[in-house]
Amino acid sequence: MGALAVFVSDERNAVPTALSAGLRRDIKRVMDLKEFSGKAGQSRLLFPADGKPQRLLLVGLGKAKALTREALRRAAGSAAGQLADFNLSLAGAVLPKTGGGVPAGDVAGVVAEGMALGAYRFNTYKAKAEDEKSRQHLQRITLFDPQQVSSRAAMQQGMVRAEAMCLARTLGNQPANAMTPTQLAKEAATVAKRRGLKFKALERKQLEAMGMGLFMGVAKGSRQPPKLILLEYRPRGATRTLAIVGKGITFDSGGISLKPGANMDEMKFDMCGAAAVLGAMDAIGALKPRVNVIGVVPACENLPDGEALKPGDILRAYSGTHVEILNTDAEGRLILADALAYAVKTYKPDGIVDLATLTGACVIALGHYATGAIANDEAFQAQVVASGKSSGDTVWPLPNFPEYEELIKGKYADLQNVGAREGGAITAGLFLKHFVGETPWVHLDIAGTAWGVKNVGHVPNEGATGVGVGLLIDLARQWGDKR
């Protein structure tokens, strides 16, 4: 075997007993020399004298009793990322002993998920250099379970989750000239066909006739036709309905309120909320929780065409609310407002979650390691936060005081699309609250977590992260278990 990854905690007698005596000696020696301790985030590459395996990769887990699913997922991702850089096609990994908050039967699933995520690469548009053409590339990692307690079903579920997150990453990483609203609809149709979901994409004329004034106001600045993408998963026996709505701005120039040129290329990531919905629907269709799940994606571009929305314009929303446009770069909340109102009216869900790269203010407040949340129902928000903890998508609830509502009241219309500079992530979320009525709702601002995350083992340092997919999967399964 070209390489074997071994997970080691920082406690005494942490070396796996299932390894050969020679490998155990090699590991003990490097630990005695204080060159590897098993600390979380630590790794060490050894080359066993007998070449069996050719490479031995030690990966630290930290304290076994404090081990969490996310810590194990990160360690597995780090291991796979290093294995993927080696000149080999096959590798192996020894599953660790259970401990902490990871049930024995779930270890293989968490490791499989983390490794598949850690091995992810987006190289679609890169030609292979001459020295790369002769290199082997990692094709398979075999998991060894010395305790024989892990579940094959859990491992398969871990792979389904990882594949869904990698799908979301790939959708997000595509350039805007490739991932247009039309192409995003085609990707949704592919997911629907693969998983047996109901699919529909509403076109511009239909959306105009329906009165989606906010959505169409944003879309009219681009020659790319907008789409309202609808996916339905309806298993037999389901009694509750969960709606998930993802912002699908496939490129955001800011419109007439043009963004600065620096880093504008990153605005291809402004559809990562949509990507999360498509990835989640793909996994939900495979895992089949007993709950109806509706995916809604308003998709368009925000560009400064001669027909584009202008500051000072007043638009009528699908709900009948009039909105004064003060900044055309606050467009995500406009398309989401119509999509949320449509989802509530059409599907009458028991709960609704939206995901959006909505505000730079959320990045300033929380950085790149937590998603901000605004909700109208504390119990539902607690479920979303718990799902995020399980999946590794950390969610931090933002304050929801009525005083913030005053900041988005319009001067010439019911609402205005931006408030004061202060508390921008909060007022953006509260703007959306106006369009969900009494339906339990949670808004997730993923502006900081959709890309730009660094030094997390299973997340690429560059490009889309796939944030939100795991959270939505866990939330749907949680709802499906409560029958």
N, C-alpha and C positions, 0 to 999 in steps of 0.2 A: 504493500500500500504506500502511495506517495506521501501521505501525511495523516496523522491522527491527532485530533484535538481532545484534550482531557481537561475537564472542569475541576478545579481544586478550590476548596474553601480555605480560610486563613486559620483554621483550628487544628489542634494536634491530631495526628493520625489521619490527616485529610487525604492522603494518597490513596486512590482507588485500589482495593485489594484484588480486583479482577485482572489487573495488569500483570505482565510477566515480572519475575523477580528482578531482571535486568532493568526494566523500565522504572520499576519502583525505586531501585537504587539511584538511577539517574535523577529522578525527581527529588528524592530525599537529599541528594548531594547538593543540588542547586538551591534547595530551601535552607540547608545547613549553612551554605555560603551567603545567605541573606540576599541572594540575587533574584529570588522569587518567593513571595510570602503567601500568595493566594488572595491578596487584597483585591477588592472589586475594581475593575478597570485595568488590572495588571495582566501582562502576558509575557511569555518567554518562549523562544524557539530553541529546541534542542535537536541534535543530530545523533541518534543512538549509534553506538559503535558497530552493532551487527546489521544496521540498515533495515531493521524491522520494528517499526516503519522507518522510512527514510528521514522523515521529519516528525518531531513530537512537539505539538504546540500546547503549552500550558496556559490556561485561561483562568484568572481569578474570579471567585464568586463573592468574596467577603465572608461575613459570618453566616454559617449555615442556618442557624436558628432565625436569623433576620431576613432570610432570602424571600424576595417577592417575585411575582410573575414578571414584572418589568425588569428587575435586576437580572433575572435569568435570561429574559429575552435580549437584553442588551449584551450580556456576555456571549450568548450564542451568535448574535449579529456580528460582534467584534471578531469572533473566531472565524466565521464564514467569510468576512471581508478580507481577513489575512489569507485564508486558504485560497480565495479566488485570485489573489495576486501571485500565487505560486505557479510554476510551470508543471501543471498536472491536471488530469481529467477526473480522477477519482480520489476521494478522501473519506475519512471516517471520523466519528465523534463518539466518545463514551459518555452516556447520560450520567449525570451526577446523582448521588443519593438525595432523597427528598428532605425537605426541611423548611421551616418558616411557613410562608403562606401559599406554598405550591403543593397541592395534593399529589400523591404518588402517581396516580393514573394520568395526571395532566402534564407531567414533565416532558414527555416526548412531544406533545403538541406544542408546548411553549418553545422548546428548543427548535423544533422544525420550523415554526413560524419565524423565530428570530434569525435562524440561519438562512432561510430563503430571502428574508428582507435584507440581511447583511450582504448577501451575494449579489444583490440587484445592481445592474449597471445599465445606463442609458447610452448606448453607442450607435444608435440608428444612423446617424449622419457622419460617422467617422470612418474613413478608409483605414484598413490595416496597414501599418508600416511593414517594411520588408522583414524586420526582425520579429515582428508579431506573427507573421504568417506561419512560421514553423513552431510557434509556441502552442502548448496544449492549454485548453481552457476548462475550468471546473464544470463538470457536467452532472456529477452526482455526489452526494454525501450520505454515507451509510451510518445510521445511528445504532450503537450497541448498548443494550440494556442489561447490565450485569445482574440487577436486582429482579429482572423479569416481572416488573409490576406496571410498566407503562402500557397504555392502551393504544392499539393500532388505530382505532377510530379517532382517538384524540390527536394522533399524529396527522391523520388525513384532514381533520378539521383545521389543524394548525396550518396545513398547506393551503387549504381553501382560503383561509383568512389572509395569508401572505400573498397569494396570487391576486386577491381582490385589491390589496393595498398596492401591489406592484402595478396593477392595471391603472389605478388612480394616479400613481406616480408618472407612468408613461403618458397618460392623457395630459397631465399638467406640464410635462417636460416638452411636449411637442411645440414647435414654433407656431405663432398665430396664423401664418399663411397656410399651414397644414391643418391645424385644429380650429377650423371655422365653426360657426354655429351649425352649418349643414353637416360637417363631418362629425361633430359631437352627436348630432341626432343619429347618424349612421352607426356610431359606436354604441349608442343606446339600443338601437335596433339589433345589433349583434348580440349584446347581452341578453336581450329579451328572447331572441331565437334560441340561444344556448341554454337558457334556464326555464323556458316555457312561460315567460311573463307576457302580459298584455302591453302592447306598445302603441303609442300615438304621438305624432308631432304636429302641433297646430302651426299654421303658416300666417304670414303677415295679414292677409285679407281677413282671415278668420279672427285674428286677435284684435284687429281694428273694429270689426263688426261687434265683437264682444265688449268693447269699451275699455280695453286695457291701455288707457291713456298714458300712464307712467312708463310702462314697458315700451310702448311704441314711441314715446317721446325720446327715450334714449336711443332706440334702434334706428331712428330715421336719419341719424348722422352717418350711417354706413351703407354701402351698397350691398353688403352681405345680408341676405335675408334672415330675420330673426326666427327663432323656433321656441315654442313652448313644448318641452319634451315631457312626456307622461309615461311612467312605467307602473304597472300594477301587479303585485304578488298577492294572490288570494287563495290560500289553502283551504281545503275542506275542514269544516268544524271551527274555523276562526270566528270569534265574536267581537274582537276589538280591532281598531284600525289605527295605525301609526303612519303619519305623513312625514316625509323627509324632503326638504326643499334645499336646493343648492344653487348658489349664485353662479351663473355661467357667462360672465363677461370674458369672451375669448381673447380680447385685447382691449386695454383701457388706456387711451391717450390722455384722458381727462376731458375730452371734448373741447368746447370753446374755452373753458377754464383749463387751459393746457398744462400738463405736468411739466416739470423741468426735464431736460433731455437726459441727464445723468440717471442711469439705471432704469430708464423707461422700458428697456428690453424685458425687464422682469415682470412687466404687466401682462405677459402671456400667462402668468400664474394666477391671474384674477378669476380664473374659472376652476380653481381647486375645490371650491365648495361643490360645484357640479360634478367634478371628478370623484369626490368622496361619495356622492349619492349613487353614481353609476357603479363604483366599486362595491359599495355596500349592497346594492340590489343584486349584483352578480353573486356575492357570497350568500345572501339571504335566500336566493333562488336555489342554491346548492344545499344549504344546511336545513332549509325548510322548517323554520319555527312556526308554531300555530298562531299566527297573528297576521292580519292583513297589513301589508306595507305598500304605501303609495310613494313613488319617487317623482318629484316635480322639479324641472330644471328650466328656468327662463334663460335663453341663450341669445346673446347678440354682441356686437362690438360697440365701443363708445369712441366715436371719431368726430373731428370737427369739419364735417362736410358743410356745404352751403345750406343744407336743409336742417342742420343740427340744432339741437336744443340750445337756448340762449339764457343767460342769467336774467331773471325778471319774468320769464315765461310762467304761466300758470296752467297746470294740467289737471284734468279730471281723472281720478283713479278708477279702477274697476269697481271699487267699493262705493263710489260716489263722492268720496272726499276730494276736495280741491287742494293742490299742493303748489306752493310758490317755489320756483327754482332759484336759489341764490348762488349755487355753485354746481356746474355741470359735472364736476369730478366727484360729486356725491351721488353717483348714479346707481350703485349697487343696491342701495335701500329702495330706490324707485322700482327697479324690476322685481325685487323681492316682495315689495308691498303688494303688487298686483298678483304675483304668484301665490303668496300666502292667502290672500283673500279668495282667490279662485279655489285653492285646495280646501279651505274651510267650507266654502259654499257647495262645492261639487261633491266632496268625499265625506264631509262631516266626520273628521277624524276625532278619536278620543285624546289624541295628543299630537303635537306637531313640533318638529325640530328644524331649524334652518341653520345652514352653515355658509359662511361668507368671509372672504378676505375683505372685510368691510372698512376698517379704519386704521390709518397709521397711528392714531391715538392709542389703540390697544397695544401696538408694538411698544410704544413709549412706556405705557403703564406696566406691562407684564413681560416684555422681552420676547424671546423666542422659545420659551419652555413651558408656557401655559396658555391655554385658550380662554378668552374672556367669555362670560355668560351673562345674559340678561333674561329674566323669566317673569311670567305672570302667575306662576304656580310653584310654591316652594317644594311641595312633595314631588312633583314631576322633575324639577330641577335637581333634587337630591338623587333621583334615579339616574339622570344623565351624568351627574358628577361621579356616581358609583360606577357606572359603565366606563367612564373615562379612566378611573383608577384601575379597573380590571384590564383595560386594553392598553394602557400606557399613554392615553391621550389626556393629559392632565387638564382639568377644567377649574377655573377660578371664578366664582360668582362675583359680579360687580354690583355696587349698590343701586337700588331701584327706588329712590325717594321721589315723591311727587313734585318736589321743587324743580327737578330736572325737566319735567314735562313742560314747564313754562317756557323753556328755552327754545322749543321747536314750534311754538304757536306762531302762525303766520301773521304778517302785517296786512296783507291783502287777500289772504286765503286761509283755509282752515289750518293748514300746517305749512311750515317751510322745511326745505330738505337739509338744512344744516342749522346747528345751534351755535353757541359760543365755542371758542377754541378749547376752553377748559371742559373736561369731561366728555370729549368728543365720542369716545367709544360707547359711553352710556346713552347719550342723546340719540346716537344712531340706532341703538337697540330699541330705545323707547319709541322712536319713529315707527319701527316695524310693529310694535305692540298695538298700534292703532288699527291694524288690519287683520287681527286674529280673533277679535271679539272675546268671548268667554272661553274659547278652546284653550286648554292647558298648552303652554308654548314655552320653548326655550330657544333663544338665539345664541349661536356660537360664533364668535368673531375669531377666525383662524388666520388673521392677517400676519401674525407673528410666528405661527406654527406651521403654515403651509409650505414655506421654504425658508432658507436661511438658518436652519438648525445645525449646530456644530457639535461634534464630539459626543454623539449618542450612538452606541454600537450598531444598532440595526437601522439607522437613518443615514442616508447619504449626506456628506458635507456640502454637496452642491445639488441644487434642483429640488423638485417637488418631494414632499415627505410622505404623502398618502394619509395625512392626518384626518381623523374623523371616521375613517372606514371601520376600524376596530370598535370604536365607541358605538357606532350605529348597529353593527352586528350584535354586540353584547346587549344593547338596549332592546333590539327586536327579540332576541332570545329570552331576555328577562321578561318581556311582555308575553311571549309565547308560553312561558312556564307558568304564568299566573292565570290559569283558566278557571 
